[in-house]
Amino acid sequence: MDKIIISCAVTGSIHTPSMSPHLPVTADEIADQAVAAAEAGAAVLHLHARNPADGRPSQDPALFAAFLPAIRDRCDAIINITTGGGLGMSLDERLAPAKWAAPEIASLNMGSLNFDISGAAARVPAFRHDWERPYLEMTRDFILSNTFAQIERGLRDLGALGTRFEYECYDVGHLYNLAHFVDRGLVKPPFFVQAIFGILGGIGADHANLMHMKSTADRLFGADYRLSVLAAGRHQMPFVTMGAILGANVRVGLEDSLYISKGRLATSNAEQVAKIRRILDELSLEVATPDEARAMLRTKGAGGVAF
């Protein structure tokens, strides 16, 4: 069995500052937590940016420029920049930081879907910032748009920079969307397929669904892909552990869950990385270093980025 790549999604655009005091918002907080996650065992750092004044998700390249060089200088992890951005952003906004930075990897959503996180608003006793509640509640009537034309533009614009992709698949149909682009010759293996479970609007966090996603990807891509698994909220650790047992790579981080155990907030991204690393060690599963992950995913290397 190949070594397992641990990815860490450091801050994301789903959780809001009022949900946890440990969610990184400023450039220094994002850099410090990212580096600590790498030191704990994460080979890939999946990164979003936020407005430091109020924690609002932002795709302003200047905000990424405030922390990317510090992370690069302080650790050797692969940097993976989101093109999902924040909910409701235009495609131009979503692509801007990755086009500026030309990272080794960028995330790319592989299909449109209902994306409902409105239920989280009812669980927050009080909001610190006036944008938070409307941002969450508007998703009752929201579609996360990733049309074939939008996906193709991301593939072409970022592929021209030598950037490879974390193909984010929220449902089985998204695997077939990826296969469509494979058939057209627009993407080359190995395909880093991030199977995402537990978002309302996507495939549910049921173990049978993980088996179905894996068997479908096996059939579509054979030996040409690397599966990674993440699950939202309380499903995070059990689900990624099952994925690892099946030979998949794993993703944790405060983007995907704010908790380290039932009822207890994680104090950092590194705490989650350390936990999944302990689990992998107990299962005698070896964890990939950043350079081993680069070889497995065939990235262009840290020297090929533009920041």
Order of alpha helices (4+ residues) and beta strands (2+ residues): beta-alpha-beta-beta-beta-alpha-alpha-beta-alpha-beta-beta-alpha-beta-alpha-beta-alpha-beta-alpha-beta-alpha-beta-beta-beta-alpha-alpha
